[in-house]
Amino acid sequence: MKLLFLTGLVVFGLTSGCGLKNAGAEPAASLDELNRALTVLTMHSGAFPPATNELAAFLKMSGKSMPQPPPGKRLVLDPNTHQFVLLEQ
């Protein structure tokens, strides 16, 4: 029951916003949103890391897409903190 409540709370947090939607492509998720989605999916599946397609599908439910790192940086998963971080290439 606790897990269901936490999952719902995170989904609500990811989907709430100003209510404006782009007519074009979905906006990319921020690093914080990506890390929240990672936490929820890890709690739900019990495995770390969850499959990338599961992470992308979870973000898509909130109207977001996987973020693209800025030029000269790469998005990596830190095994110590279990969070995504941006590193220099």
C-alpha distance (Angstrom), angle and dihedral (degrees) to the residues before:
residue distance angle dihedral
M1 . . .
K2 3.80 . .
L3 3.81 91.1 .
L4 3.80 91.8 50.3
F5 3.80 90.9 50.2
L6 3.82 92.9 48.4
T7 3.80 91.7 46.7
G8 3.79 90.9 50.6
L9 3.78 91.1 47.4
V10 3.80 92.6 52.2
V11 3.81 92.7 45.5
F12 3.79 89.3 50.6
G13 3.78 90.5 49.8
L14 3.79 92.0 49.9
T15 3.80 94.6 46.7
S16 3.79 98.8 43.5
G17 3.75 117.8 88.8
C18 3.75 141.7 114.3
G19 3.81 92.7 -43.8
L20 3.79 94.8 -121.6
K21 3.77 115.1 128.6
N22 3.78 127.1 -165.2
A23 3.77 114.6 -120.2
G24 3.80 88.9 -142.7
A25 3.77 131.3 47.2
E26 3.77 123.5 -13.6
P27 3.80 114.9 -93.1
A28 3.77 116.7 -108.5
A29 3.77 117.7 -105.5
S30 3.77 117.6 -109.6
L31 3.78 120.6 -118.5
D32 3.83 89.9 -103.0
E33 3.81 91.9 51.9
L34 3.79 90.7 48.2
N35 3.81 91.4 51.2
R36 3.82 91.8 48.0
A37 3.81 90.1 51.6
L38 3.81 89.7 48.4
T39 3.82 90.8 51.8
V40 3.81 93.3 49.4
L41 3.79 94.1 47.5
T42 3.80 92.2 46.1
M43 3.82 90.4 51.6
H44 3.79 91.4 46.5
S45 3.80 98.5 46.6
G46 3.79 98.4 30.7
A47 3.81 89.7 -137.9
F48 3.78 128.8 106.1
P49 2.94 122.4 -117.9
P50 3.80 105.5 20.4
A51 3.80 118.2 -143.2
T52 3.80 114.3 -78.9
N53 3.81 92.2 -124.7
E54 3.84 89.7 55.2
L55 3.80 89.8 51.6
A56 3.81 91.8 48.6
A57 3.83 91.7 47.5
F58 3.81 91.0 49.9
L59 3.82 91.2 51.3
K60 3.81 90.5 46.7
M61 3.83 89.3 58.7
S62 3.80 87.7 63.3
G63 3.81 93.1 46.4
K64 3.81 95.2 -103.3
S65 3.78 134.5 117.7
M66 3.78 131.8 -147.0
P67 3.82 109.6 -77.4
Q68 3.78 122.7 -114.6
P69 3.81 114.2 -137.0
P70 3.80 117.8 -119.2
P71 3.81 117.4 -100.3
G72 3.79 112.1 -74.0
K73 3.81 93.4 21.7
R74 3.78 134.5 88.6
L75 3.76 131.5 -154.7
V76 3.81 112.2 -124.5
L77 3.76 136.1 171.4
D78 3.81 112.5 -118.8
P79 3.83 106.7 -140.1
N80 3.82 92.7 -156.9
T81 3.80 99.0 52.4
H82 3.84 97.2 25.6
Q83 3.81 89.0 -132.6
F84 3.81 135.3 117.6
V85 3.80 114.3 -108.2
L86 3.80 134.7 -179.7
L87 3.81 115.8 -120.5
E88 3.79 133.2 -177.3
Q89 3.80 113.0 -101.2
